[in-house]
């Protein structure tokens, strides 16, 4: 009876804390603040936040409004942070620490909150449990894992299962290094029991619910493995890896099964979310167990090879759809997010596949056995997915400012990730990359010309994607070109020949057969290859860039491309001007430039007046982002 009265008083106090009456609200907030030191206040907050509205021990719990429960959960989290353990960073000095009796009372009832119907309350409960566990598990809270594993083993109440998994996911991130080796062997057997369960559901969990349960199980797996990257103690890292080894085979069986049966990878929210979770979990597994999963001792070659084969099938399938639909998602995935706020889309699947492939490249054995045989296919995917999507085109046509911003600071789109993948593959497989890359670019150009001849309105997209891809690895292409010519050999990717192809296809074309985004991209890409091109070719691009700046009819994407092109010419001029009389004796061989490069520099100098004139005209119409680029 007394507990019910105290809880009713707390509910009234919390209700006043959200009152529109400022005076009443501030008085209530002061009372809450002063109540923190009162014995039993934390337990009372726990019962108010996570007590269930049903009969328990013959007593009816109060039907508490959800906003009051959420406030009580927030205050409980604050209470644990500030009053649970003396010496912690946020502990309020001079205030009493939570008593042993009250800690036991809170630990004894808080896990009930993981059964709540409201997902936000389950998450709030999981946060507080993880916070307490960092101090008390396993010494003072030995039964915690048992409480969390019961719903997972029974698989009857989907809310309870999801709550337990969410809590485990947070535990993985919050526990101290010394605690993690104890977690893996107790948790993983039941975790993989969920992953191996039928997709059709079981007991009280239906098919759609089982999909989301598996997503959370994969997220827990990823969280456990990702912690390895943050552990500084070599012995503890070794203990965790040893504890996880027996489960690696099951890992790849689970990933492979998901990749094999996901025919709806880009068609439904559930299918896409599960695919993304499996890709992220597999990436963490490969990243931290690269040595263990090769050689067939810990993971059989059949299991790993089969999983990898299915992964590449998903990758190719998602990438092909992305290109064919120009990035447009099906209605079910339009503006779709998971419960953590991450995008759920076919584009996200393509990006995550790229991330996983790059992680595989980092492992020498996996790169040689899994990536190298598929290099041309992967390079083709990376170049093709560099295309401008329908959404990007619509945005950029309406907002020049956004176009410039995305050109300068895009690190998250599919095309940005594709560029990073190409650079990674180039660094790892330099001997064969340039040959493969040249073939892929030539194929896309050929397809684009065919589409142009057939009057396909999207003919320019493949060519612009190829040009962007070339620009993303231009430094490497220029270097291999110069190195090959220094040995009197033909370069695998001929920068001068490619620049001449750009001039022929983009700057001798009639205006009606061009596209402003393609033309702007051509200026930028060609300028990045100018250092390895003939003076004639480089000067032609320089003239085209300066002329575009001064052409009043040129559209903004072309002018922006011209600005970025001119910036790429500057390093040669800087190298040239370092040969001043003042430091001529100190300038070494590294600052010497060829006679042909001197011609390029003189061409730039001869047109500086036109450059400044064009930039001056552009300043009058520039938006903020464009202004920064022009001033640069």
Backbone torsions as a table, in degrees:
resi	resn	phi	psi	omega
1	UNK	NA	-42.6	179.7
2	UNK	-65.6	-40.2	178.7
3	UNK	-62.3	-40.5	178.8
4	UNK	-64.0	-39.6	178.3
5	UNK	-64.1	-44.9	179.2
6	UNK	-62.3	-40.8	-179.5
7	UNK	-67.0	-39.5	178.3
8	UNK	-63.0	-40.1	178.5
9	UNK	-64.3	-40.4	179.0
10	UNK	-65.8	-40.1	178.7
11	UNK	-60.9	-42.4	178.2
12	UNK	-63.6	-39.2	179.6
13	UNK	-66.3	-44.1	179.6
14	UNK	-67.8	-33.9	176.1
15	UNK	-62.6	-39.7	177.5
16	UNK	-66.2	-29.3	179.7
17	UNK	-65.9	-22.3	179.2
18	UNK	-109.6	17.2	-179.4
19	UNK	-72.8	144.2	174.9
20	UNK	-70.3	-15.1	177.7
21	UNK	-76.6	109.2	-173.9
22	UNK	-59.9	-41.8	-178.4
23	UNK	-63.4	-47.6	179.3
24	UNK	-63.7	-38.2	-178.8
25	UNK	-65.0	-45.6	-178.0
26	UNK	-67.1	-38.2	176.9
27	UNK	-62.0	-43.2	-179.7
28	UNK	-65.1	-41.2	179.6
29	UNK	-62.5	-38.7	178.5
30	UNK	-66.0	-39.2	179.4
31	UNK	-66.0	-40.2	177.6
32	UNK	-62.5	-44.5	-178.8
33	UNK	-60.7	-42.3	-178.0
34	UNK	-75.5	-18.6	-177.8
35	UNK	-78.0	-13.1	-175.2
36	UNK	-58.6	-31.9	-177.5
37	UNK	-85.6	-4.9	-177.9
38	UNK	-79.4	132.5	179.4
39	UNK	-58.3	132.5	177.4
40	UNK	92.0	-5.7	-177.1
41	UNK	-66.6	-40.7	178.9
42	UNK	-63.6	-42.3	177.9
43	UNK	-62.5	-39.4	179.7
44	UNK	-65.3	-41.3	176.3
45	UNK	-61.5	-40.8	-179.1
46	UNK	-63.5	-45.1	179.9
47	UNK	-65.3	-36.5	-178.7
48	UNK	-71.5	-39.2	-177.9
49	UNK	-75.1	-46.0	-166.8
50	UNK	-119.8	2.5	175.2
51	UNK	-68.0	140.8	-175.8
52	UNK	-87.6	144.6	180.0
53	UNK	-80.4	70.0	178.4
54	UNK	-154.9	-174.7	-178.3
55	UNK	-85.7	123.8	178.0
56	UNK	-131.4	122.8	-179.2
57	UNK	54.6	35.4	176.8
58	UNK	81.9	-1.3	-178.3
59	UNK	-113.2	139.5	177.8
60	UNK	-85.7	126.9	171.9
61	UNK	-75.2	151.9	-179.2
62	UNK	-73.3	146.5	173.3
63	UNK	-79.5	97.9	-171.5
64	UNK	-94.8	129.4	178.3
65	UNK	-56.9	146.3	-174.9
66	UNK	-62.6	-37.2	-179.0
67	UNK	-66.4	-30.7	177.7
68	UNK	-73.0	-40.2	175.3
69	UNK	-59.3	-44.9	-179.0
70	UNK	-62.0	-40.5	178.3
71	UNK	-65.9	-41.3	178.3
72	UNK	-62.6	-39.2	178.3
73	UNK	-64.4	-41.4	178.6
74	UNK	-63.1	-42.9	179.5
75	UNK	-68.5	-34.0	177.4
76	UNK	-66.0	-41.3	177.0
77	UNK	-60.4	-43.6	177.7
78	UNK	-63.8	-39.9	179.6
79	UNK	-61.3	-46.9	-179.1
80	UNK	-63.6	-41.1	-179.0
81	UNK	-64.3	-37.4	-171.4
82	UNK	-98.1	-15.8	-170.5
83	UNK	-135.1	0.2	-173.7
84	UNK	-79.7	-42.2	-171.2
85	UNK	-138.4	119.5	176.8
86	UNK	-62.7	140.1	177.3
87	UNK	95.4	-13.1	176.8
88	UNK	-71.9	158.5	-172.5
89	UNK	-57.1	-41.0	-174.4
90	UNK	-96.0	1.8	-177.9
91	UNK	-63.6	135.9	-178.9
92	UNK	-79.7	109.9	-178.7
93	UNK	-62.9	139.6	178.6
94	UNK	89.4	-13.1	179.4
95	UNK	-94.9	151.6	179.7
96	UNK	-69.7	145.1	175.3
97	UNK	-79.3	151.8	177.3
98	UNK	-55.2	133.3	-176.7
99	UNK	-69.8	159.2	178.1
100	UNK	-59.8	-41.0	-178.4
101	UNK	-63.9	-43.4	-178.5
102	UNK	-69.8	-37.3	176.2
103	UNK	-59.4	-44.2	179.7
104	UNK	-62.5	-40.1	-179.6
105	UNK	-64.0	-43.0	-179.2
106	UNK	-67.1	-46.2	179.6
107	UNK	-62.0	-31.0	-177.0
108	UNK	-72.5	-21.4	-175.6
109	UNK	-121.9	-13.1	-171.1
110	UNK	-68.8	-31.2	-177.8
111	UNK	-63.5	-17.7	176.9
112	UNK	-62.4	-26.6	179.9
113	UNK	-66.1	-17.9	178.7
114	UNK	-73.3	-9.3	179.4
115	UNK	-94.2	-3.6	-173.1
116	UNK	-64.9	151.1	-179.1
117	UNK	-69.7	-35.4	-176.4
118	UNK	-76.5	121.1	-176.0
119	UNK	-65.9	-33.2	178.9
120	UNK	-65.8	-37.8	178.0
121	UNK	-69.8	-37.0	176.1
122	UNK	-62.0	-41.1	178.6
123	UNK	-65.2	-42.2	178.2
124	UNK	-61.8	-41.7	178.1
125	UNK	-62.9	-44.5	-179.8
126	UNK	-61.1	-38.1	178.8
127	UNK	-60.8	-45.5	-178.4
128	UNK	-68.1	-41.6	178.4
129	UNK	-59.8	-45.7	179.6
130	UNK	-62.2	-37.5	179.6
131	UNK	-64.7	-44.4	178.9
132	UNK	-67.4	-39.3	-176.2
133	UNK	-62.4	-31.0	179.3
134	UNK	-61.5	-25.9	179.3
135	UNK	-95.9	-37.3	-164.6
136	UNK	-109.4	-16.6	-176.0
137	UNK	-95.8	138.0	0.9
138	UNK	-95.0	-9.0	-170.6
139	UNK	-59.6	-50.2	-175.4
140	UNK	-95.8	-9.9	-175.7
141	UNK	-138.2	59.4	-173.4
142	UNK	-61.5	-30.3	-175.2
143	UNK	-87.3	5.0	-175.5
144	UNK	-59.5	-52.8	-177.4
145	UNK	-60.5	-37.0	178.0
146	UNK	-61.0	-42.0	178.2
147	UNK	-63.9	-36.6	-178.6
148	UNK	-75.9	-30.2	-176.1
149	UNK	-81.8	-23.5	-178.6
150	UNK	-55.5	-53.7	-179.7
151	UNK	-63.6	-30.5	-179.8
152	UNK	-69.8	-38.2	179.4
153	UNK	-72.3	-37.7	-177.2
154	UNK	-77.8	-34.4	177.1
155	UNK	53.4	43.4	-177.6
156	UNK	-106.8	-41.6	-175.9
157	UNK	-110.0	108.8	-174.5
158	UNK	-63.7	-34.2	178.1
159	UNK	-64.0	-42.7	-179.4
160	UNK	-67.0	-41.3	177.8
161	UNK	-61.4	-47.6	179.8
162	UNK	-63.1	-39.5	178.1
163	UNK	-63.1	-43.2	179.3
164	UNK	-64.3	-42.0	179.5
165	UNK	-66.8	-40.3	177.5
166	UNK	-61.5	-40.5	178.9
167	UNK	-63.9	-42.6	179.0
168	UNK	-63.3	-38.9	178.4
169	UNK	-60.1	-40.8	179.6
170	UNK	-73.7	-33.7	176.2
171	UNK	-59.6	-41.8	-179.4
172	UNK	-58.0	-35.8	-177.7
173	UNK	-84.2	-23.7	-172.9
174	UNK	-101.7	-23.7	-176.1
175	UNK	-66.3	152.8	177.3
176	UNK	-75.8	162.7	-177.6
177	UNK	-53.7	-44.2	-174.7
178	UNK	-65.5	-21.1	-176.0
179	UNK	-86.2	-24.8	-172.1
180	UNK	-64.6	-39.6	179.8
181	UNK	-59.3	-24.7	178.7
182	UNK	-79.6	-24.9	-174.1
183	UNK	-75.7	-45.5	-171.1
184	UNK	-58.3	-53.5	-176.5
185	UNK	-65.3	-27.7	179.3
186	UNK	-80.1	-32.9	-172.6
187	UNK	-87.5	-42.8	-167.5
188	UNK	-63.4	-38.3	-179.8
189	UNK	-57.0	-43.0	-180.0
190	UNK	-75.3	-30.4	178.3
191	UNK	-63.3	-44.3	-179.1
192	UNK	-76.1	-20.0	171.4
193	UNK	-62.8	-37.3	175.8
194	UNK	-68.1	-43.7	-177.0
195	UNK	-65.9	-28.3	-178.6
196	UNK	-90.7	-3.7	-179.9
197	UNK	-67.2	157.4	-179.0
198	UNK	-62.6	141.5	176.4
199	UNK	-65.2	-20.1	-177.8
200	UNK	-78.4	-3.1	179.0
201	UNK	90.5	171.5	179.9
202	UNK	-161.0	159.7	179.9
203	UNK	47.7	-119.4	-177.2
204	UNK	-95.5	15.5	-176.3
205	UNK	-117.4	119.7	-178.6
206	UNK	-84.7	-178.1	-172.8
207	UNK	-60.4	-49.8	-178.5
208	UNK	-65.0	-38.9	179.4
209	UNK	-66.3	-38.3	179.6
210	UNK	-63.0	-36.1	177.2
211	UNK	-59.0	-46.2	-178.5
212	UNK	-71.6	-32.9	175.6
213	UNK	-61.9	-43.4	179.0
214	UNK	-65.2	-35.9	176.6
215	UNK	-58.0	-45.0	-178.0
216	UNK	-70.6	-34.9	175.9
217	UNK	-63.0	-40.0	177.1
218	UNK	-66.8	-37.7	178.7
219	UNK	-64.4	-36.8	176.7
220	UNK	-65.2	-44.3	177.4
221	UNK	-57.3	-48.3	179.5
222	UNK	-60.8	-41.8	-179.5
223	UNK	-61.3	-41.3	179.0
224	UNK	-62.8	-45.0	-177.5
225	UNK	-72.1	-37.3	-177.8
226	UNK	-64.8	-26.2	178.3
227	UNK	-61.9	-24.2	-178.9
228	UNK	-59.9	-30.6	-179.6
229	UNK	-73.6	-13.6	-177.5
230	UNK	-109.3	2.7	-178.1
231	UNK	-93.2	123.8	-177.4
232	UNK	-88.4	-23.1	-177.2
233	UNK	-82.3	115.0	-177.2
234	UNK	-62.0	-36.8	-178.1
235	UNK	-67.0	-41.9	179.2
236	UNK	-67.1	-40.4	177.7
237	UNK	-60.7	-41.3	178.3
238	UNK	-63.1	-41.9	-179.8
239	UNK	-62.2	-41.8	-179.8
240	UNK	-66.0	-43.3	-179.1
241	UNK	-65.0	-38.1	177.6
242	UNK	-66.2	-38.4	179.4
243	UNK	-67.8	-30.7	-177.0
244	UNK	-85.4	-22.9	-175.2
245	UNK	-50.8	-45.4	-177.6
246	UNK	-62.3	-15.0	-175.4
247	UNK	-103.4	-3.8	-176.0
248	UNK	-64.4	-38.4	177.6
249	UNK	-59.3	-45.2	178.7
250	UNK	-63.8	-34.8	176.3
251	UNK	-53.4	-54.7	-172.7
252	UNK	-74.5	-26.6	171.7
253	UNK	-63.1	-45.4	-179.3
254	UNK	-64.0	-46.5	179.1
255	UNK	-60.0	-45.8	-178.3
256	UNK	-62.0	-40.2	178.9
257	UNK	-63.0	-40.4	179.3
258	UNK	-65.5	-45.4	-179.5
259	UNK	-65.2	-33.7	-176.9
260	UNK	-71.9	-39.1	-171.4
261	UNK	-100.6	8.0	-177.6
262	UNK	-92.5	74.7	176.6
263	UNK	-72.3	-17.5	-178.1
264	UNK	-102.7	31.2	-173.0
265	UNK	-55.5	-35.0	179.6
266	UNK	-122.2	23.6	-176.1
267	UNK	-115.4	-28.8	-179.2
268	UNK	-128.8	156.3	179.3
269	UNK	-62.8	-44.2	-178.8
270	UNK	-63.5	-47.2	-179.6
271	UNK	-62.6	-41.8	-179.4
272	UNK	-68.4	-42.4	-179.5
273	UNK	-63.5	-43.5	180.0
274	UNK	-65.3	-41.0	177.4
275	UNK	-60.7	-45.2	179.3
276	UNK	-61.9	-42.7	179.7
277	UNK	-63.2	-41.0	179.2
278	UNK	-66.6	-39.9	178.9
279	UNK	-63.4	-43.4	-179.5
280	UNK	-66.8	-41.3	179.1
281	UNK	-65.9	-40.8	178.8
282	UNK	-65.9	-37.2	177.6
283	UNK	-60.6	-45.2	178.7
284	UNK	-63.9	-38.0	179.7
285	UNK	-64.6	-46.6	179.9
286	UNK	-66.0	-39.4	-176.9
287	UNK	-62.3	-41.9	-172.9
288	UNK	-104.3	-5.1	178.5
289	UNK	-131.4	31.4	-177.4
290	UNK	-55.4	-43.6	-178.5
291	UNK	-72.6	-37.5	-175.8
292	UNK	-69.8	-30.5	-173.5
293	UNK	-91.2	1.3	174.6
294	UNK	-108.8	152.3	178.7
295	UNK	100.7	-13.6	174.1
296	UNK	80.9	4.8	-177.3
297	UNK	-85.7	-45.0	-178.6
298	UNK	-92.2	-41.9	176.9
299	UNK	-121.2	127.3	-177.8
300	UNK	-63.9	147.7	179.8
301	UNK	-60.9	-34.9	179.8
302	UNK	-64.8	-44.6	-178.9
303	UNK	-66.1	-49.5	-177.8
304	UNK	-66.5	-44.9	-179.3
305	UNK	-63.1	-40.3	178.2
306	UNK	-65.2	-39.9	178.6
307	UNK	-64.3	-44.4	-179.9
308	UNK	-63.2	-41.3	179.6
309	UNK	-60.6	-43.0	179.8
310	UNK	-69.7	-35.7	176.5
311	UNK	-59.9	-46.3	-179.0
312	UNK	-66.4	-29.4	175.6
313	UNK	-65.0	-44.6	176.4
314	UNK	-61.2	-44.1	-179.6
315	UNK	-58.0	-51.3	-178.0
316	UNK	-63.9	-41.5	-178.9
317	UNK	-63.4	-47.7	-179.7
318	UNK	-65.7	-41.0	-179.4
319	UNK	-66.0	-42.6	178.9
320	UNK	-60.7	-41.9	179.0
321	UNK	-66.2	-40.5	179.6
322	UNK	-58.3	-43.7	-178.8
323	UNK	-70.6	-46.3	-177.6
324	UNK	-62.1	-37.2	-178.1
325	UNK	-96.5	5.8	179.1
326	UNK	50.9	43.0	175.0
327	UNK	81.0	-0.3	-179.4
328	UNK	-77.0	128.7	-178.5
329	UNK	-88.7	156.3	171.5
330	UNK	-66.9	159.0	-175.3
331	UNK	-55.5	-38.0	-176.8
332	UNK	-64.1	-23.5	-176.9
333	UNK	-110.0	8.4	-179.4
334	UNK	-72.5	119.5	-178.3
335	UNK	55.3	36.7	-178.1
336	UNK	-91.8	138.2	177.6
337	UNK	-132.8	155.5	173.7
338	UNK	-86.3	-177.4	-174.8
339	UNK	-74.0	-2.8	174.1
340	UNK	-101.5	1.9	177.8
341	UNK	87.7	5.5	178.9
342	UNK	-85.2	146.4	-179.8
343	UNK	-63.7	137.3	173.4
344	UNK	-117.2	106.2	-174.4
345	UNK	-161.3	165.6	174.6
346	UNK	-64.0	-36.9	177.0
347	UNK	-60.6	-40.0	178.5
348	UNK	-64.7	-36.3	177.1
349	UNK	-64.4	-44.1	179.1
350	UNK	-61.2	-46.3	179.9
351	UNK	-61.0	-44.6	-178.4
352	UNK	-67.6	-34.2	174.3
353	UNK	-62.2	-41.7	176.3
354	UNK	-60.1	-44.5	-179.4
355	UNK	-61.0	-44.0	179.4
356	UNK	-65.0	-42.7	179.5
357	UNK	-61.4	-39.5	178.1
358	UNK	-66.4	-36.3	176.4
359	UNK	-65.7	-37.5	177.4
360	UNK	-65.3	-34.7	179.3
361	UNK	-64.5	-30.8	-177.9
362	UNK	-66.7	-25.1	176.7
363	UNK	-90.9	116.2	-173.9
364	UNK	-56.6	-44.5	-178.0
365	UNK	-67.6	-43.8	-179.8
366	UNK	-67.6	-39.2	179.2
367	UNK	-60.5	-42.5	-177.0
368	UNK	-71.2	-39.6	-174.4
369	UNK	-87.3	-29.9	-172.8
370	UNK	-110.7	-36.3	-174.8
371	UNK	-91.6	-47.4	-174.9
372	UNK	-57.2	-43.5	178.5
373	UNK	-64.7	-20.1	-178.3
374	UNK	-110.5	17.5	-170.8
375	UNK	-59.4	-46.1	-178.1
376	UNK	-63.1	-41.2	178.6
377	UNK	-61.1	-42.8	-178.8
378	UNK	-70.0	-39.3	176.3
379	UNK	-63.8	-40.5	177.3
380	UNK	-59.3	-43.4	178.6
381	UNK	-62.8	-45.7	-177.0
382	UNK	-63.5	-41.3	179.9
383	UNK	-70.1	-44.8	-178.1
384	UNK	-63.3	-39.1	-178.8
385	UNK	-79.0	3.2	174.3
386	UNK	-82.1	6.1	-175.3
387	UNK	-69.4	158.8	173.4
388	UNK	-76.3	125.0	-179.3
389	UNK	-81.7	167.6	177.3
390	UNK	-62.4	-41.4	-180.0
391	UNK	-64.3	-43.0	178.5
392	UNK	-62.9	-43.8	-179.0
393	UNK	-61.5	-44.5	179.7
394	UNK	-63.1	-42.7	-179.9
395	UNK	-65.0	-46.7	-175.5
396	UNK	-68.9	-34.1	177.9
397	UNK	-67.3	-30.4	-179.5
398	UNK	-89.2	-24.0	-171.7
399	UNK	-140.2	96.3	179.7
400	UNK	-61.7	-36.5	179.6
401	UNK	-56.5	-43.5	-179.6
402	UNK	-69.3	-35.4	177.3
403	UNK	-60.1	-47.3	-179.4
404	UNK	-65.3	-42.2	179.9
405	UNK	-61.1	-42.8	-179.8
406	UNK	-69.2	-33.7	177.5
407	UNK	-64.9	-35.2	-174.8
408	UNK	-89.8	-36.2	-167.0
409	UNK	-129.4	28.9	179.7
410	UNK	-87.3	112.0	178.9
411	UNK	-121.5	-1.4	-170.5
412	UNK	-119.1	-18.3	-176.8
413	UNK	-70.8	168.7	177.6
414	UNK	-60.2	-43.5	-177.4
415	UNK	-66.4	-32.8	176.4
416	UNK	-67.7	-43.6	178.7
417	UNK	-65.3	-35.7	177.9
418	UNK	-61.5	-41.5	178.3
419	UNK	-62.7	-40.9	178.3
420	UNK	-66.0	-39.4	178.0
421	UNK	-61.7	-44.7	-179.9
422	UNK	-60.9	-41.7	178.8
423	UNK	-64.5	-39.1	179.1
424	UNK	-66.0	-45.4	179.6
425	UNK	-65.3	-38.2	179.4
426	UNK	-62.0	-43.7	-179.5
427	UNK	-65.4	-34.3	-175.3
428	UNK	-83.9	-38.2	-172.5
429	UNK	-120.3	42.4	-170.8
430	UNK	-54.4	-35.3	-175.7
431	UNK	-65.0	-35.4	-178.0
432	UNK	-108.4	-15.3	-175.3
433	UNK	-61.0	-46.2	-173.5
434	UNK	-63.3	-37.2	178.2
435	UNK	-65.0	-48.7	-179.8
436	UNK	-62.4	-43.8	-177.4
437	UNK	-63.1	-43.0	179.1
438	UNK	-60.9	-40.9	178.9
439	UNK	-63.8	-44.1	-177.5
440	UNK	-65.0	-45.0	-179.9
441	UNK	-62.5	-42.9	179.5
442	UNK	-62.4	-39.4	179.3
443	UNK	-64.5	-42.1	179.5
444	UNK	-66.9	-39.1	176.3
445	UNK	-61.2	-44.3	-179.6
446	UNK	-61.6	-43.3	178.8
447	UNK	-64.4	-38.1	179.8
448	UNK	-65.5	-42.8	178.3
449	UNK	-62.9	-38.9	178.8
450	UNK	-63.9	-43.2	178.5
451	UNK	-65.1	-37.4	178.5
452	UNK	-64.1	-42.6	179.3
453	UNK	-65.9	-26.8	179.2
454	UNK	-91.2	9.3	177.4
455	UNK	61.1	32.7	174.1
456	UNK	-74.4	125.4	-174.7
457	UNK	-66.5	-17.8	-179.5
458	UNK	-102.1	18.0	-175.5
459	UNK	-55.8	-32.6	-172.4
460	UNK	-74.9	-16.8	-171.0
461	UNK	-68.4	-42.2	178.9
462	UNK	-62.2	-41.4	-177.7
463	UNK	-67.4	-41.6	178.7
464	UNK	-64.7	-37.3	177.1
465	UNK	-63.0	-43.2	178.8
466	UNK	-63.8	-40.7	179.3
467	UNK	-65.7	-40.2	176.9
468	UNK	-62.9	-42.3	179.1
469	UNK	-61.9	-42.9	177.4
470	UNK	-61.5	-43.8	179.3
471	UNK	-63.3	-31.5	-177.8
472	UNK	-70.2	-22.7	177.1
473	UNK	-122.1	28.3	-173.8
474	UNK	-64.0	-38.3	179.9
475	UNK	-60.1	-43.5	179.5
476	UNK	-67.2	-38.5	179.7
477	UNK	-65.2	-42.4	178.5
478	UNK	-63.3	-42.0	-177.7
479	UNK	-65.1	-45.0	179.9
480	UNK	-67.1	-31.6	178.0
481	UNK	-64.5	-49.3	-179.0
482	UNK	-65.3	-39.3	-179.5
483	UNK	-64.0	-43.0	-179.9
484	UNK	-65.3	-43.7	-178.8
485	UNK	-68.1	-30.2	176.3
486	UNK	-64.5	-22.5	178.4
487	UNK	-102.3	12.0	-177.7
488	UNK	58.2	38.8	178.3
489	UNK	-118.9	158.3	176.3
490	UNK	-81.2	130.6	179.3
491	UNK	-69.4	147.3	178.2
492	UNK	-62.8	-39.2	173.5
493	UNK	-117.1	110.0	-175.5
494	UNK	-85.1	102.6	-175.4
495	UNK	-64.0	-40.9	-178.2
496	UNK	-66.4	-42.5	178.9
497	UNK	-64.5	-39.5	-179.4
498	UNK	-68.6	-38.7	178.4
499	UNK	-63.2	-40.7	177.4
500	UNK	-64.2	-33.5	177.0
501	UNK	-66.6	-38.7	177.0
502	UNK	-62.2	-45.2	179.7
503	UNK	-60.2	-44.5	-177.3
504	UNK	-65.6	-44.2	-172.4
505	UNK	-83.1	-30.2	-172.8
506	UNK	-109.0	-23.9	-173.5
507	UNK	-117.0	2.7	169.0
508	UNK	-113.3	1.9	179.3
509	UNK	-78.4	152.1	175.7
510	UNK	-71.9	150.0	-177.0
511	UNK	-54.0	-33.8	-176.9
512	UNK	-70.0	-21.1	-177.7
513	UNK	-101.2	12.8	-179.0
514	UNK	-109.6	173.6	176.5
515	UNK	-136.5	133.9	-174.4
516	UNK	-62.5	-36.7	179.5
517	UNK	-70.3	-37.0	176.8
518	UNK	-67.4	-43.5	-177.3
519	UNK	-66.2	-42.7	177.0
520	UNK	-62.4	-41.0	177.9
521	UNK	-65.3	-38.2	179.8
522	UNK	-62.2	-41.7	178.0
523	UNK	-60.4	-45.8	-178.0
524	UNK	-64.5	-47.9	-177.4
525	UNK	-65.0	-44.7	-178.3
526	UNK	-62.2	-39.5	-179.4
527	UNK	-65.0	-30.5	180.0
528	UNK	-74.8	-16.3	176.1
529	UNK	-99.3	-3.0	-172.0
530	UNK	-60.7	-31.7	-178.0
531	UNK	-62.9	-25.5	179.8
532	UNK	-104.0	6.5	-176.4
533	UNK	-100.0	167.5	174.9
534	UNK	-68.4	160.9	178.3
535	UNK	-61.3	-37.1	-179.4
536	UNK	-62.2	-46.6	-179.4
537	UNK	-67.2	-45.0	-179.8
538	UNK	-62.1	-42.3	-179.0
539	UNK	-67.2	-32.0	177.2
540	UNK	-64.7	-40.2	177.8
541	UNK	-68.7	-39.7	177.7
542	UNK	-61.0	-45.5	178.0
543	UNK	-60.5	-44.0	-179.3
544	UNK	-62.2	-38.0	-179.8
545	UNK	-68.1	-46.9	-179.5
546	UNK	-65.3	-41.7	179.5
547	UNK	-63.2	-37.9	179.1
548	UNK	-63.5	-37.5	178.8
549	UNK	-62.3	-36.8	-175.0
550	UNK	-95.2	-0.9	-180.0
551	UNK	-85.4	109.5	-176.8
552	UNK	-64.9	-22.3	-178.8
553	UNK	-88.9	-10.5	-178.7
554	UNK	-68.0	137.9	-179.3
555	UNK	-79.5	162.4	-170.8
556	UNK	-60.0	-40.5	178.2
557	UNK	-57.9	-33.0	178.3
558	UNK	-69.9	-43.5	-179.9
559	UNK	-65.0	-39.3	177.2
560	UNK	-64.6	-41.3	175.8
561	UNK	-61.5	-36.4	178.5
562	UNK	-65.9	-42.1	177.2
563	UNK	-59.9	-47.6	-178.6
564	UNK	-68.0	-30.2	176.4
565	UNK	-65.8	-45.3	-178.3
566	UNK	-63.4	-37.1	177.5
567	UNK	-59.2	-36.9	-178.0
568	UNK	-68.8	-21.8	178.9
569	UNK	-81.1	-19.2	-171.5
570	UNK	-62.4	-41.7	-178.0
571	UNK	-51.8	-36.4	178.5
572	UNK	-65.3	-37.9	179.4
573	UNK	-68.5	-38.8	178.3
574	UNK	-62.0	-44.7	-179.9
575	UNK	-61.2	-36.2	-179.4
576	UNK	-70.4	-44.7	-176.1
577	UNK	-71.8	-13.6	176.5
578	UNK	-69.8	-10.8	178.6
579	UNK	-89.1	50.0	178.4
580	UNK	-80.7	164.7	-179.4
581	UNK	-62.8	-33.1	-175.4
582	UNK	-63.3	-41.7	-175.8
583	UNK	-118.8	20.2	-175.1
584	UNK	-59.3	-37.8	-177.7
585	UNK	-71.0	-25.5	-176.1
586	UNK	-90.2	-14.7	-176.9
587	UNK	-75.0	121.8	-177.1
588	UNK	-87.6	-172.2	-177.7
589	UNK	-63.2	-26.1	-177.0
590	UNK	-65.8	-18.6	-178.8
591	UNK	-98.1	-1.8	-179.8
592	UNK	-76.3	136.1	176.3
593	UNK	-121.2	155.2	-174.9
594	UNK	-71.5	164.9	178.1
595	UNK	-62.0	-36.1	179.6
596	UNK	-65.9	-40.2	176.9
597	UNK	-67.1	-32.1	176.4
598	UNK	-62.4	-37.3	177.6
599	UNK	-63.1	-41.8	178.3
600	UNK	-61.4	-43.2	-179.2
601	UNK	-64.9	-44.0	179.7
602	UNK	-61.7	-35.3	177.7
603	UNK	-63.2	-42.9	178.5
604	UNK	-62.8	-45.1	-179.4
605	UNK	-62.7	-36.6	-177.5
606	UNK	-68.8	-19.5	-176.2
607	UNK	-111.0	12.4	-178.8
608	UNK	-59.9	-36.9	179.3
609	UNK	-60.1	-43.6	178.3
610	UNK	-66.7	-35.3	178.7
611	UNK	-61.3	-50.3	-177.9
612	UNK	-66.3	-34.4	178.3
613	UNK	-64.8	-45.1	179.3
614	UNK	-64.9	-41.7	178.4
615	UNK	-65.2	-37.3	178.3
616	UNK	-61.9	-43.5	177.0
617	UNK	-63.2	-38.8	-176.5
618	UNK	-68.6	-31.7	-179.3
619	UNK	-58.9	-33.8	-174.3
620	UNK	-66.9	-26.0	-178.0
621	UNK	-110.8	6.3	-170.1
622	UNK	-75.3	139.1	169.5
623	UNK	-85.6	176.7	-171.4
624	UNK	-57.2	-52.4	-177.5
625	UNK	-64.8	-40.4	178.6
626	UNK	-64.2	-37.0	179.9
627	UNK	-60.5	-41.9	178.3
628	UNK	-60.3	-44.4	-179.7
629	UNK	-64.4	-42.9	-179.3
630	UNK	-63.5	-44.9	179.5
631	UNK	-64.6	-35.6	176.2
632	UNK	-62.9	NA	NA
